[in-house]
Amino acid sequence: MGRLGIYLVYDRQNIIDRYIGYFLKELKTCVSTLLVVCNMPFIAQGREILEEYADQIYFRENLGFDAGGFKDALCNLAGWETVLRYDELVLANDSMFGPFCPMRDIFDEMGRRGVDFWGLTKNGPYEKQGIDAFPEHIQSFFIAVGSRMLHSGHFRDYWEGMGYFQSFNQTIREYELRFTPHFANLGYTYDVLANIEANNSKKLENNYCQYAQISYELIKKRHFPFFKKKPLTDEFELLEQQTQENMRQSIDYIDRHTDYDIDLIWDNVIRTLNVADLQRTLHFQYIISSSSAGLNGSTAAIVFISHGDSAEYVLEYLRVLPEECVVQVAAHRKELLEPYQEAGFCCQTIAPQRMNGYLAEFCTYDYVCVLHDMDLTSQNRRSCTGKSAFYGVWENLLKNEGHISGIEECFAKESRLGLLASPQLNFAEYFAEAGKGWNGMYEGVRRTAERLGLNCQISENKAPYRVTNNVWIRGRILSRLKDMAEGELQYLPYLWSYLAQDAGCYSGVVESTDYASMNEVNLKYYLDQIAAGVRNQYGTFEYFFEMQKKILEPALRDFCKKYGRIYIYGTGLMARRYRDLFPEIDAFIISDGQVRLEELYGTPVKYLSEINLSDDCGIVLCLFKANQAQVLEQLKKRGFQNYFCIQYGGI
C-alpha cells in the first residue's frame, strides 16, 4: 500500500527548472511512488531532474490544463487498478516554489487532523452582487486524498465524468471551485495547512485569495511554506487592492529567513515571466542616496554625442566622475568631439550603424553606463524643455561619484539585477509617450529578438516598462549587441530589458533622491488633475477601476446604440464586472467547445457558432487582453467587424 504522488508540469519552452527538483526531492520523502505527468510533448532541458525522483514519467498533449492531466493520469496513464493499490493519493502541480520546511512535517501535521482530503490553502466563500459568487474551496495546486475517499466509487466517478476544459478560467470554475463542495456534500471531511481564518470575513464579499494578496503574511505567520508564481503577473488584483508589496516582502523573507535557495525562484521567474510584470509587481524602483563607499567594480561610461551645443552641459557631469570610471565619448562627426578632446577625454568617431559593435567592446567591464546627449537649444522648442529632459536622464544615471557608487551597490547587492534605466519623463511633449506601448514597433522587436536567439518573454499585450537608449547595464550583457544588424538598431531602445532577461537578469528604474522627491510631487499632481477631470465630467467614483468604467461608459453606450442586438463575449470576471454598463443584452457568448453555463444573471449563454453575425449585431469583448487576441482572430475569419474591446481594467 502506501502513498502515491502525481505531479504535473507544464512549460512553454519544455524546460524543467531546478525548483521542481527541490520540490520532488521533498515530496519523495512522503510518497511511496511518484508519477510525473508532463503536459508537453518532450523535455528540451532538465529531464535529468525528473528522472532522479520520478518512478514514471508520462507525456501528453496539454489538453484540459491541470485537471486534464490529472484525469488522464488517474483514468488512463497509470489507471485505476494501479492508483487503488495505494492508501493515499497526492495531486500537485508546478505552480509553487518551496517547501520552506521539511515536507514530512507537513504530512505529519495533516495526518494528525484525520480528515478525508486536505490541501495547503483554501479560499473562503465569496459573493458580491453583480460580480461573482463561489463556495469555500481548497485551492487545487495541491490536494491529498485519504483512503476512505480514494477507494470510494465517488472519487472514481468524479474523474471519469469530468471533461477536458478549454480555458484556464473554465478549469478554475469547473474543477477547483467544485471539487471541495462536491465531496463535502457527499460527507467527506477536509482541512488545509495554512491558517486563513484570521483574514476570512462573514461579509463574503471581503473574502479573497490569500496566497495571492498577502503571501508574505501567509509564509511568515500563517503556516504556508510555499510561494505561488501566478500573483507575480496578476496585475489586475494587485493594483486594485494595492498588495504588491507582499511579492517583494515574500522573496526577501524566503532569502533571509529560510534555507531555500532563492536562485531557484529567480531562475524560473526571470526565464518565464514578462520583465514588465516583474518590474512592476516586485517594484524594482531604486531611489539612490549618495554613497561614500567608492567604486568597487570596473566601470565605464559611454557617451554618444549628436548635438554640438550640448558640450557645456555634458562636461559638467563628466568632469565630476571618479578617476576609476573609464569615460569614452563617441560621435559620428569628428568636430562634435573637439570640446571633449580639449577637456582631456578619450574620444572616437563612430558611424551610427556601428554603435552596437562599439558598445559590445565594453562587455569586459562589470558595469557600463550608456548615455546620449540631447538638443538643448531653442531651435526646435524652448531650450528649457530640452534641459529638463537632459536633467531627468543624466541626473538619475550619472549625477556624481556618490550616486554612481550607490548604483554599483545596488548591482552588487542584487546579483540578478541586470539593467537600470532612468524614469519615464512626464512633462511637455514627453507626457504624450505615456501609454503608447509598442508604438508600432512590436513586430520588428520580436523578429530581432528571435533572430538573435534571445531567451525572453515578448508579448504584444505588454510593452517594455521603459523605452530608452540611456541605461546602466552589466557589461557582460553588451556582448549580445555585436550580432545586431544595422537595420535592427532602431529597436534597441525596446530591447534593453529583454537582453538582460536573456542573461538571467531582471531590470529596474533608478532615481536620485532629489529627482524622486520632485517626480513624486508631479505624479501626484497629474493623478489629482486626471481624477478631478473624470469626476467633473462623468461623476463620482470610489476606486480606480470605477474611474475607468466611468471613462468607458459613454463610448460603450454609443457603440450599443448602433446595433439591434448586443452580445457580451465572455462570462468571466471581466464580463461580470462590466455587466452593469449594459442596458440590455441578448446573450453572453463563449468560444465553441468550452463548458458553458445555461445562463448568467438570467441571460442565456451561447456558443459563437450559434450567433448570427449580421450587420445589426454588435459584440462587446469583456476579456483580458491575451484572450481578446484569440477571439478577434475568430471574428475576423468570419468577416465580422462590429466589435468593441474592453481591455483589462477598461483601458
Protein Blocks (a to p, Z undefined) as FASTA:
>chain_A
ZZddddddddfklpacfklmmmmmmmmmmcfbdcdddfbfbdfbhklmmmmmmmbdcddd
dehijmlmmmmmmmmmnopmlmmmpfbdcdddfkbgcdfbdfklmmmmmmmnopabdcfb
dcdddddehiaccdddddfkbccddfklmmpmklmmmmmmpccdfbfklmmmmmmmmmmm
mmmmnopacddfbdcklmgcfblmlgccfklmmmmmmmmmnopabdcfklmmmmmlmmmn
opmlmmmmmmmmmmmmccbdfklmmmmmmmmmcfklmmmmnopacdddddfkbpabdcdd
ddddfbfklmmmmmmmmmmpcfklccddddfbfklmmmmmmnopacddddfklmmmmmmm
mmmpmbdcddddddfbfklmcfklmmmmmmmmmmmmmmpmmlmmmmmmmmmmmmmbmbdc
ddddfehjllmmgonlnnopmmmmmmmmmmnopacdddfklccfbdcfbdcddfklmmmm
mmpcfklmmmmmmmmmmmmmmnopacdddddfklmmmmmmmmmmmmmmmmmmmmmmnopc
fbfklmmmmmmmmmmmmmmmmpmbdcdedjbfklmmmmmmpmbdfbdcddehiacdfbeg
hiacddfklpccdfkbccdddddfklmmmmmmmmmmnopabbcdddehhZZ
